[in-house]
Amino acid sequence: MTLTLAKWTLDKYQQLVETGLLDHELVELINGEIVEMPPEGPEHAYRNTSAADRFRTLLGDRAHIRDAKPITLPEQTSEPQPDIAIVAPLGITYAQRHPYPEDIFLLIEYAKTTVAKDTETKRKLYASVEIQEYWVVNLKSRKLIVYREPQNGDYQSIQTLTIGRLSPIAFPDVTLSMSELL
């Protein structure tokens, strides 16, 4: 006997969300599959919120900061919910749709139990739609992994940082220290 999994389209997934059936579920759509997300621990929630608040202060109205909100990747039948998405400030447009890849400046994931998913599955997902920059904060090892230069479904530049300062590609005038992220 062969098992065949049913893949969800973006439309069907969004209809399911609209019905409220997923209101009390921590899930995201990845490559047509509804995937459970683990609940956030206190450190994850604190670091994520602190970093998002710092970006809001530094960027002002030059970008919109979304905390754990969906982005839509139509080509990949995916609607992941990165911890932080720094996106173009399109105002009321986001009442009609989530940000698309072309709206995204930077995605950040905080990972303790999801390091493999964030550094493998999500890395390739984001690179495949050419999101220019993706950061993973590994809360276990206290390292920041910076992915840049998407090409052929993966990032060509990968840096691992524990100290120093870093600027997002889209905002070279904005600098954060590792202590603000880790």
Rosetta blueprint (number, residue, H / E / L):
1 M L
2 T L
3 L L
4 T L
5 L L
6 A L
7 K L
8 W L
9 T L
10 L H
11 D H
12 K H
13 Y H
14 Q H
15 Q H
16 L H
17 V H
18 E H
19 T H
20 G L
21 L L
22 L L
23 D L
24 H L
25 E L
26 L L
27 V E
28 E E
29 L E
30 I E
31 N L
32 G L
33 E E
34 I E
35 V E
36 E E
37 M L
38 P L
39 P L
40 E L
41 G L
42 P H
43 E H
44 H H
45 A H
46 Y H
47 R H
48 N H
49 T H
50 S H
51 A H
52 A H
53 D H
54 R H
55 F H
56 R H
57 T H
58 L H
59 L H
60 G H
61 D H
62 R H
63 A L
64 H E
65 I E
66 R E
67 D E
68 A L
69 K L
70 P L
71 I L
72 T L
73 L E
74 P H
75 E H
76 Q H
77 T L
78 S E
79 E E
80 P L
81 Q L
82 P L
83 D L
84 I E
85 A E
86 I E
87 V E
88 A L
89 P L
90 L L
91 G L
92 I L
93 T H
94 Y H
95 A H
96 Q H
97 R L
98 H L
99 P L
100 Y L
101 P H
102 E H
103 D H
104 I E
105 F E
106 L E
107 L E
108 I E
109 E E
110 Y E
111 A E
112 K L
113 T L
114 T L
115 V H
116 A H
117 K H
118 D H
119 T H
120 E H
121 T H
122 K H
123 R H
124 K H
125 L H
126 Y H
127 A H
128 S H
129 V L
130 E L
131 I L
132 Q L
133 E E
134 Y E
135 W E
136 V E
137 V E
138 N E
139 L L
140 K L
141 S L
142 R L
143 K E
144 L E
145 I E
146 V E
147 Y E
148 R E
149 E E
150 P E
151 Q E
152 N L
153 G L
154 D E
155 Y E
156 Q E
157 S E
158 I E
159 Q E
160 T E
161 L E
162 T L
163 I L
164 G L
165 R E
166 L E
167 S L
168 P L
169 I L
170 A L
171 F L
172 P L
173 D L
174 V L
175 T L
176 L E
177 S E
178 M H
179 S H
180 E H
181 L H
182 L L
